[in-house]
Structure formats: structure tokens, C-alpha cells
Amino acid sequence: MFSQLERLWPELVRLEGLAFLAAATLLGGAMAIGPLAAAIGLLVAVWFGVRSVYSPRSRATPLLDRVIVGAGLLVWFAPALAAIAQAVLALTSGRIHFVRPPRDYFLATDPIAFWQGVGFWLIIAALAGFLAWRYWQPKLFPAETATREA
């Protein structure tokens, strides 16, 4: 749909009144919901894929299980890794950028705001990493988790 927008939009502009409103709303909704549905579909697929690895089955598939668990680890820890990457990028460049609201803080001119921004990304990374770790800990270390619960 995004690649065909150049062809679709002139057709919509020709419409008037309620027809234009309805068509533009449907196009905008489809463009907003499509990527969101794809991302949710990926998360659901990974969730059930990981769940299937740790469920009882009739046949073992060790290589496929490792691939599924690796993909699951990557998806679950990706937000923490992205936040750490933002903090490291800010430290190496001396500039931290926030999109909404658009702000740039430079270490040389506004060190307090710069360090607050770096701290923000590190806090987000710690929170996302902790939540991912709490999900994966019983799966990766079942004996250790069972000992702690007993």
C-alpha cells in the first residue's frame, strides 16, 4: 500500500465530501494498522513458537528449537539492546536526540539534560532487560528457578 500511494492518492483527491472523507480515512487506517498488525503477528508467532519449544511433544527437533529460542531471545531483548545502543551513541557523539518533542541535548552546551537523557535510555534498557530476563529465566534455567521456588 505504501508503494502504491503515489497512484492511490490522486484518485482519492478527485472525490468530494463524504466519499473523500471515508476513502481517506480507510486508506489512513489501513496504512496505520498494516504495520502494527505485522509487528503484533511477529510477536505472537515468536511467543507461540517459544511456548511450543517448552511444551511436551512427540518428536524432538533440537536444531529448530535452538533457532526458535534464539529468535525469541533476540525479539525479547531487542528493546533493551536498542536503548543501550542509543545511550552508547549519545556517549560517543556527545549529542542525544529525542524525536517527540523534537529535542537535541549536547554534552558541551547542556550537560545536565544530556546526562539525564543518557540516564533515561539506561533506565529504559534496565527495565526492558529485566522484564525480558524474568520471562526467559525459568525457560533457560529451570533447575535454578525450581530450587528458588521450593
Backbone hydrogen bonds, N-H to C=O, Kabsch-Sander energy under -0.5 kcal/mol:
donor,donor_aa,acceptor,acceptor_aa,energy
5,L,2,F,-0.9
7,R,4,Q,-0.8
8,L,4,Q,-2.4
9,W,5,L,-2.7
11,E,7,R,-0.6
11,E,8,L,-0.5
12,L,8,L,-1.7
13,V,9,W,-2.4
14,R,10,P,-1.1
15,L,12,L,-1.1
19,A,16,E,-1.1
20,F,16,E,-0.7
21,L,17,G,-2.3
22,A,18,L,-2.8
23,A,19,A,-2.5
24,A,20,F,-3.0
25,T,21,L,-2.1
26,L,22,A,-2.5
27,L,23,A,-2.5
28,G,24,A,-2.7
29,G,25,T,-2.8
30,A,26,L,-2.6
31,M,27,L,-2.3
32,A,28,G,-1.8
33,I,29,G,-3.0
34,G,30,A,-2.1
36,L,32,A,-0.9
37,A,33,I,-3.2
38,A,34,G,-2.1
39,A,35,P,-2.3
40,I,36,L,-2.6
41,G,37,A,-2.5
42,L,38,A,-2.1
43,L,39,A,-2.3
44,V,40,I,-2.6
45,A,41,G,-2.4
46,V,42,L,-2.6
47,W,43,L,-2.7
48,F,44,V,-2.6
49,G,45,A,-2.2
50,V,46,V,-2.8
51,R,47,W,-2.3
52,S,48,F,-2.0
53,V,49,G,-1.3
54,Y,50,V,-1.3
55,S,52,S,-0.7
65,D,61,T,-2.6
66,R,62,P,-2.1
67,V,63,L,-2.0
68,I,64,L,-2.6
69,V,65,D,-2.7
70,G,66,R,-2.5
71,A,67,V,-2.5
72,G,68,I,-2.4
73,L,69,V,-2.8
74,L,70,G,-2.3
75,V,71,A,-2.5
76,W,72,G,-2.8
77,F,73,L,-2.4
78,A,74,L,-1.0
81,L,77,F,-2.4
82,A,78,A,-2.7
83,A,79,P,-2.1
84,I,80,A,-2.3
85,A,81,L,-2.3
86,Q,82,A,-2.0
87,A,83,A,-2.0
88,V,84,I,-2.7
89,L,85,A,-2.6
90,A,86,Q,-2.3
91,L,87,A,-2.3
92,T,88,V,-2.4
93,S,89,L,-2.1
94,G,90,A,-2.3
95,R,90,A,-0.6
96,I,105,Y,-2.7
98,F,103,R,-2.9
103,R,98,F,-2.5
105,Y,96,I,-2.7
107,L,94,G,-2.8
110,D,106,F,-2.8
114,F,110,D,-2.2
115,W,111,P,-2.7
116,Q,112,I,-2.1
117,G,113,A,-2.2
118,V,114,F,-2.3
119,G,115,W,-2.6
120,F,116,Q,-2.4
121,W,117,G,-2.1
122,L,118,V,-2.1
123,I,119,G,-2.5
124,I,120,F,-2.5
125,A,121,W,-2.3
126,A,122,L,-2.4
127,L,123,I,-2.6
128,A,124,I,-2.7
129,G,125,A,-2.7
130,F,126,A,-2.5
131,L,127,L,-2.4
132,A,128,A,-2.2
133,W,129,G,-2.6
134,R,130,F,-2.6
135,Y,131,L,-1.5
136,W,132,A,-2.3
137,Q,133,W,-2.9
140,L,136,W,-2.8
141,F,137,Q,-2.6
145,T,141,F,-2.0
146,A,142,P,-2.3
147,T,143,A,-2.0
148,R,144,E,-1.8
149,E,145,T,-1.9
150,A,146,A,-1.4
